[in-house]
């Protein structure tokens, strides 16, 4: 298959997992447990279609522009397309289609489910990597932002702003970052240099998440 980059490209996206469905002979790519793309294999294990989710109007347009983009094989033909693996569809176009499929599937989830699928808190921390997770803190996604360092009975100011006030998935993509609230919830044990490094790392975690999923 000409698109040898596809597997690595998809697995670099935050929250993406891969499995193999032997009954269908498909390599499937999921985010939050929901499939957004698949490579269909023949009996010899060679790829013949790449199935991916698209918006109905976009799918119709693409099918009209490219002979190698077809209605979704064994999928909802309105919302999925199949791309032949002969390489006729330009790599750049296919990457954009895969990005869109990933974003569309994230967009079907609630904001909480998106954060859980991405493995992130509102401020971009990876809960699983935090030593306080499951000990001092259940995670802001599980407790509605009412974490141990928040005011008693209230959500963390960042959670309250991003989720409750602005109805966003998290702080990623906000034009006001870093805002004064970040200083308000700053860990006092961190030096200025450490704080700035932490902030940069958390914002980096949000990069690559489609804007319409933020």
Buried (B, 14 or more C-beta within 10 A) or exposed (E): BEBEEBBEBBEEBBBBBBEEEEEEBBBBBBBBEBBBBBBBBEEEEEBBBBBBBBBEEBBBEBBEEBEBBBBBBEBEBBBBBBBBBEEEBEEEBBBEBBBBBBBBBBEBBEBBBBBBBBBBBBBBBBBEEBEEBEEEBBBBBBBBBBBEEBEEEEBBBBBBBBBEEEEBBBBBBBEEBBBEBBEEBBEEEEEEEEBEEBBEEBBEBBEEBBEEBB
